[in-house]
């Protein structure tokens, strides 16, 4: 088999995604070993995933800000906090599902309700601390994807 890009060169590796043959020069170009079309496809996918993640966080904040669900008689304008808490729920969800991926397998309806209430509270508590980092990470990923 010869290199996909340099047809006169023998292939020493294969693209991780499509299996096209690559010469030593092409095999060293990207990590993991990818041909240029597959690298470009992965890069476009990462750009869209990064932009979607950032836009989703912004949308959650705007929804919470407009909804103002934390408003009480004493504190009528809790818009900023409402937006932050809604973002925090998503941030906590991402953290918990990545680092504590335990799932309840069986139980009664009451146990399932308690399980999901506890899990939602865990999302909020952890999310309050991880939301700024989740936002910064989303911005970093967008900037990195366009480089």
C-alpha positions, 0 to 999 in steps of 0.5 A, spaced: 500 500 500 502 507 498 501 513 501 494 517 500 497 523 499 504 521 496 502 516 491 510 514 490 511 513 497 510 506 501 505 507 507 508 505 514 501 507 518 494 507 517 489 513 518 485 512 525 479 513 522 478 511 515 484 506 514 488 510 508 495 508 508 500 514 510 508 515 509 512 517 515 512 524 513 504 524 513 503 519 519 507 524 523 503 530 521 497 529 526 496 526 533 493 521 533 495 518 526 490 521 521 489 523 514 488 530 512 481 530 510 479 526 517 483 531 521 479 536 518 472 533 519 474 532 526 476 539 527 469 541 524 466 537 529 470 540 535 468 547 532 461 545 532 461 541 539 465 547 542 460 553 539 454 549 541 456 548 548 458 555 549 451 557 546 447 552 551 450 555 557 449 562 555 442 560 553 441 557 560 443 563 563 438 568 559 433 563 560 434 563 568 435 571 567 428 572 564 425 567 568 427 570 575 425 563 578 429 565 585 425 572 586 421 572 593 418 578 596 424 580 600 428 579 594 424 581 587 430 582 583 434 575 583 435 575 575 443 574 575 442 568 581 437 565 577 441 565 571 447 562 574 443 557 578 440 554 571 447 554 568 450 551 575 445 545 574 448 543 567 455 544 570 453 540 576 450 534 571 456 534 567 461 534 573 457 528 576 456 524 570 463 524 568 466 523 575 461 519 579 457 515 573 453 511 578 446 509 576 440 506 580 438 500 577 432 498 581 427 500 586 420 502 588 417 509 585 419 512 592 426 510 591 426 513 584 423 519 586 428 520 592 434 518 587 432 523 582 431 529 587 438 527 591 441 527 584 438 534 582 441 537 589 447 534 587 447 537 581 446 544 584 451 544 589 457 541 585 454 546 579 455 552 583 462 551 584 464 548 577 460 553 573 465 558 572 470 553 570 465 550 565 464 557 562 471 558 562 473 551 559 467 552 553 470 559 551 477 556 551 475 550 547 472 555 542 478 559 541 482 552 541 478 550 535 479 556 531 486 555 531 
